[in-house]
Amino acid sequence: MAFRPILSAMRHRKTGVILIVLQVALTLAILANALYVVRDRFDESRRPSGLDESRVFHVAILDKERDTTGAVTQADIDALRALPGVVDAAWVNQIPLGGSGNNSGFDLKPNAEQSLTNAATYMADPAIVSTWGLRIVDGRALTQDEALFVDDTLPDPTLPKVAVVSAEMAKALYPNERSAVGKTFYWGGTGPLEIVGVVEHLVSPWGRAFWDGGGGSRSVLFAARLAQSQRIYAVRVDDPAALDRLAADAETMLVNRVPGRLSEGAGTMAETRERRYAGENTVINGLVIVMALLLAMTASGIVGLATLWVNQRRKQIGVRRALGARRVDIVRLFLTENLLITGAGVVVGCGLAVALNVAMMDQLELQRLPLGYLAIGSIALLALGVAAVLGPALRAASVPPAVATRSV
């Protein structure tokens, strides 16, 4: 097929061609980045927490006074364990994906001016490993002998000496070692902390956060119970089907156990995850709608201009048919013309997509746009262009030569 007549026709319709090129370019830039954001947020909202989420719930209560001896807390735990269907229970200072909690800096030397890494700082009963269903991949879990009761209002509170860390945290501290077990690290000016175990996953209360280079997967777990008036209990059940009922029963039991006690809520890990990623899910749904609208607008623009060009070129089409051009030749003419225009838009759009990604990297905590998303977006728009112009092209090819040659 000769391209010179096609290019000549495009030069006579520069305004329409430029509009389609710009529309395709903008659509590709937004489509590729939107696909990337959707995939990123989708993966983030389904990231493993490390917990056996189908069997775990948390309940938070608030007493009038601090538990300065640990007796009230232990009585609560014993009462929770006595509930039919409960496998284990433990006190913990914060909830994975709960949205709030403690984050600290850690280093390989004491009193470092700038910490080597930040990590979520979990303090809990040693039973938290089994209660949450964490998977130990190296070393061992914390033991009851290592458990501390910490009253941070005292002048010299007892501080932990051992810790279990997440695999991502172990890698951050000792990236070149096969095992971090037995090695030490520091929490500010505290004495050396020995790593006694590594769990496969333990997500932070925030998931991914801008201050955490590990994407929300760096966590440290100490066997320590704090003297507080506000307490969180993690509970593991044996039957996932009874999770919601047991969560409600546990909340009612704990509130009624101590006069004047208030509940701050009970929730399953599924509910905690849903609350944490409500924003991400809203972004996903919004971007899917935006992508669908953009593709529809681009397709309608191509159809509209192609239909206009077909009507303007009926005489030219008739002449070609009279000179022996087949219907397939007419269809091929319009498809080729559209592919050239759409292809130019794709080339411009790839550059715009990269520029848009650079602007979004800091704002949305994204990495550089993978080339695969540009390829997917380009193929989608080229296919959309072909599909959009196919109808007008077929209508043009169906006009009989005699009718077309009489058209002005």
BELMO-V705110 format. One record per helix or strand. SS is the DSSP state (H for helix, E for strand). FROM is the first residue (numbers start at 1). TO is the last residue. If there is no record, write none. Layout:
BEGIN
ss->[SS;SS]
from->[FROM;FROM]
to->[TO;TO]
END
This chain:
BEGIN
ss->[H;H;H;E;H;E;E;E;H;E;H;E;E;H;E;E;E;E;H;E;H;H;H;H;H;H]
from->[4;14;53;56;71;86;103;117;128;136;144;148;162;167;184;193;219;230;240;262;269;278;314;327;371;401]
to->[11;45;55;62;81;92;107;124;132;139;146;150;166;173;186;199;226;237;257;268;276;312;322;364;397;406]
END
